[in-house]
Amino acid sequence: MRMTNLDYVQNILSSLGSDEVNSVSDTTESLQVLSILKTTYFNMVGRLHLPEHGQLIQLDPSLDSTMPVLMYIPSEVTKLQWLKYFNNVSVDTDDDTDFQHDLNVDITSDGNSTVAPPGYNYITILPIREFIDMTNSFNPSNSNVLSFTFTDSNNGFPGNYTFYYKNNKNPQFCTIIGDYYVIFDGYDASTDSTLQSSKTMGYGEISPTWSDTDTFIPNLDDEQVPLLLNEAKSLAYFELKQSVHTKAEQEAKRQWGSVQRDKATINRPSYLDQLPDFGRQGTLNSSFFKSKGWDR
């Protein structure tokens, strides 16, 4: 059963032997416990990467025709797992690559056609070096190759850099710089003046919100509520009483294991099984990566 902030604070204060409260703001101590609860909650969120904090997202557009292939990751997004962009045409008209979109080509719209209808195509997110190597191979003398100046001064070390892109193709590749900027390899100037937020679809992890009100319910599954309660109780004992709540710490340790194992509600491979497989995969495509120097 999920608990409100007031439920957590009342429970912890009772364990501390403190006065009863009817609101989280009634006493200085209740406010201290609320602050401890908030700290503990975000510590759990950062450690667990809970499935309930994942959702479909859209990127923010630049809305600048001089930088049509630049977009931004919303500040609330802490991790981007995959990204797609809507393709308005039923076939890929870009002749410069062998790329084929990942739509199910068996889908039919009239009972006879086997051409995939317009839909979302996966965007391959490349490391920065690989993306720059690829776009630097574009020939700026071609009419469909343009450039823009990218300025990055987020870390107090400004610089201006030229990026090439194509204006006659839907985006197929992108890279992410500074966990904020998303640069694509192209866009279709015949349909839009810049890449559009409404045509992006990604899946990522969102930083949850918090409210100091009595009725706010931290976004956790029922199984994770005892963990938050015991972790907050243990921290409250340490900070407010300068002592250790042995039982709370024991319960928290037990619950960490079960929460890590059962935090998803669907049947799927274990989180260990989902780790990358670094076993030898053969050398069929290795020459392409070696030619680009990406294996270094």
N, C-alpha and C positions, 0 to 999 in steps of 0.2 A: 504493500500500500504506500503510495506516495505521500510525502509530508510537506507542509508549508514551512516557510521560514520560522513562523511562530512555533510550530510543533517542534522543530529542531531545537530552537533556543530554549523553550520550556523544558524539554527533555534533558538538555545538557546542564541547565541551571539546577534542575532537580538533582542530577548526579553530583554537582558541585556542592550541594547543600545550601544553595543561595535562595533568596526570596523569590516568591512566585511573581510572575509578570503577566499582564494581559495584552501587551504589545512589545514588539522587539525594541522599541525606543523608550520603554518605561524607565530604565535605569542605565547608569553608566556601564554596569557589568553586562547587561543584556546586549548593549551595543557592541561591547568587546566580543561577546560570544558570536554575535552576528558577523562581525568582521572576520573572526576565526573560521566561521562556517563558509563564508565567501572564499577565503583563501584556500581552504581545503577542497572546495568544489572545483575551483579552477586548476588546482594541482592534480586532481583526479582526471579532469578533462584532458589536460596536456599529456598525461601518462597513458590513458586508456584509448584515446581516439575512438570514442564510442560511435557505433553505427547510427544512432539516433541523431547525431550531429552532422550527418551527411545528407546532401540534397542536390537536386539539379540547380545549376546556376547559369547566368548569362554574364558575359564580359561587358565592361564599360567601353563605349566607343570613343575614339579621339575626336570625331566630328570635325576633323581638320583635313581638307582636301589636299593639303601639301604633305600629309602623312597618312595616306588612306589605309595602310596596312598595319597601323599601330593601334593596339587596344590595351585595356588595363584590367587587372584582376581586382575585383571589389575588395575593399579593406577588410570586410568581414570574413573573407575566404582565407583559411589557413593552409589548405592543401588542395591542389587540383589533380584529380586522378586521370581524367580523360576529357577530350574536347572534340566537338563536332561543329561543322558549319553547313548551313543549308545550301544545297545546290539547286538552282532554279530550273536547270535543264535536265533532260532525261538521260543524256549521255555526256561523257567528258569530252569536250571539244579541244582540249589542249594537246597538241601534237608533239610537244617537246619532251614528254616523259612517257613512261610505260605505266603510269599510275592508273588504277581502276578503282572506282569507289566501291565501298563494301556493302552496298545495298543488295538485298536478295534479288538477283536477276530473274528468278522464277516467278516473281510477283507479276500478275497480269492485270491490266485495267479494263480490257474489253473481251477477255476470254481467249484471245489469239496472240497478242503481243507478248514478247519475252523481254522487252526493253524495260529496265528499271525506271519507275517514275521519279519525278523530283523528290528529293529528301535529304536528310542529313548525312554528310560524309565525315568519316573520322579524319581528324587533323593529327598528323604525327608530330609529337613534341620532341624536338631534337635538342641535344646539348648545345650550348652557345657556339662552341668551336665548329662543330659539324654543320650547324645552320649557316654560319658565316662562310665556311668553305663552299657550301652549296650555292648560296646567293652570289658569291664572288665569281662563280663560274658563268653567271648570266652576262651576255654580251651587251654592253650599254649602247652599242651602235645599232642594235635592233630596235625597230619602232615600238615593240611591245615591252621594252625594258626601260624602266624609269628608276629614279633614286630619290631618297629623302635624307635629310640630316637628322640624326638621332642625338639628342643631348641628354646626358645622364649626370645629375649633380646630387643624387640622393645622399651620398656618403661624404659630401663636402669635397669631392675631387672631380670637378667638372671636366667634361670633354665632349667634343663633337665628332660624330662618326657617320660615314656614308653607308647606307644600306640600299642594295638593289632589289627590285621586285618587278613582277610582271603584271600588266594591267588588263590582260585578256584571259584570265583563268581564275577559277575558284581556288581559294587557298587549300593547299595540301600539307604544308609543313609550317611549323612555327617554333619559336624559342622563347623562353621566359627569362627576363633579366631582372635581377634584384627582387624576385618574388612579386613583381608589380607590373612591369612592362611586358606585353606580349607582341612580338613582331612576326608577321606572316610573310610568306614568300610571294603572295600575289593577291589580286582581287579582280572582279569582273567589272570593268568600267562601263560596260554597256547596260548594266542593271542598277548599279549604285555608285555614288560619288566616293564613298568610303565603306569599309567593312561595318556591318550593322549589328548592333547588340541583339536585336530581335532574331537574327539568324544564327546566333551562337547557342550551343547547348553543351554544357559540361557537367561533370559530377565532381563535387568536392566536399571538403569538410569545413563547416561553418563554426566560427567562434560563437558560443552560446551567449545569450544576453543574461543580465542579472538585474534584479530589483531588490531594494532594501525594504520592501513593504512586507506586512504581516502575511499576506495571502500568496505571495510569490512561491511557486513550486519549482525547485531546481529540475532541469530537464534530465532525468535519469529514469531508467527502468526500475520496476519494483525491486528486482533482485539487487540493485546497486544502492538502494536507500540505506540498508544497515551498514554498508561500508562507509558511506559518507558520514553517517551518524557516529560510528565508532572512531573514525579518523579525526573528526572534529572534536569529539569528546576527549580523545587522547591529547590533542594539541591544546585544548582549553585547560586541561589539568596541568600541562607542562608550563603554559604561559601565565595562568592566573593563580595557580596554587604551588608552582615550582615543585611538582611531584609527578609521579608516573601512575597512570591508571592501567594497571597490569592486565585486567580483564578486557578492557577496550582494545588494547594493543594486540592481545591474543586473537580476539574476534576479527580485527582488521586484517591480520596476517592470514587467517583462514579464508576470509572473503576475497582477498586479492586473487588467489588462485582460481577460485570458482568464477569470479567475474571475468578474468582474462579468458577463460575457457568458454564461457556461456554468454558473452555479452551480445552476440547476435541471435536473433530469433528464428533464423532460417537454417536449414540443413545445408552445410557447405563444407569444403575441406577445412581442416584446422588451420589456425593462423600460422603454424609452423609449416604446413604443407603449401601455403600460399607464398612462402618466401621464394626469391629467384633461384632457379636451378643453374648452377655454374658448371655443370658437367660438360664434358666435351660434346659438341654438337656437329662436328664435321667441318669441312672447309669449302662447302659449296659456294657460299657468298663471301668468303673471306677476301677474295681478290679485290672486290669493289671497295671494301673498307680499307684494305692496305693501300690501294691507289690514292685514297683520300688522306691517308695518314691518320685515320681515326683509331687505329689499333695502338697508337703510341700514347 
